[in-house]
């Protein structure tokens, strides 16, 4: 099994390169000239995209081919103060530069819209905002010139007192999305509501690939064992003839999320680094049926956690190092 490691948004190694610089709504309203305030938001957005490109270059130098974009590239987009504001065309050059670099280097990139983006909600206004958010994420990927291999990962959402009805709403609302948006979505189990098995069943229903979060699974399950669920999860990534393909016929390995609990008293929060042993046990269990796997590291120390995990994996029996950010098991 060939394993590639990736990380989320920020780098601990590249200084002054935040892709999530922002302006608060309060500060926006303090600027009396709204046009000037909007231009400032666009300048911050351009800087975020420039920093994203810097991070991608850093990633390439360290053979990191899997990366999650910040969802805060454009500050205040979608905010009620800025109804109708669409800065994406204005930022076309910056988006294209990022997309061109991704394509040139064969990187796998994604978004993870925040927890306010939920399709299980019973509230129409929340649903509309969620759909708008998914549309914006897709528009940014389109502006980068990226195909359906660049995906948006979401959770099912809350249960709102009735998990069965919430699941039904999710399926209904998912199927009401534009086909392009549907094809960009992956589903992830969460640590409180929808378990890995429940998320898997919904992923199978709507035809979305499932991203297994093994930390969330340990916190939220009904006795299911992750490696036993894996063959079905793997099938959600299969598009034809047993090959992992997305709708653009681009090879796309299954992806998992890994993190470690911060401590016994705070088991849900992410630790700075990844505990290698639980992860390695899982990888050994799924290796016989999994030719390729991408791992998104969700740790406070970002790329430093990736480098440390690589060093820890090197010590394990059966591991061959392929690059600075990939191994074979």
LINTA-V648499 format. One line per field, one symbol per residue. phi: phi as a letter, one per 40 degrees, with the letter a starting at -180 (. if undefined). Layout:
phi: ???
This chain:
phi: .cbbbbabgcbccccfbccbcabcccccccccccccccccdccccccccccdcdcccccccbgcbbabcccbcbcgcgcccbdgcbccdccdcccccccccdcdbgcbbabbdccccbbccccccccccccdccccccccccccgcccccbbcbcchccfgacccccccdcccccccddccdcccbbbcbcbbcccccccccdcccgbcbcccccdcccaabgcbdcccddccdccccbafgbcbcccgbdbccbbbbabcciccaccccccbbccccccccccccdcbbcaabbccbbccfcccccccdcccdcccgcbcbacbabbb
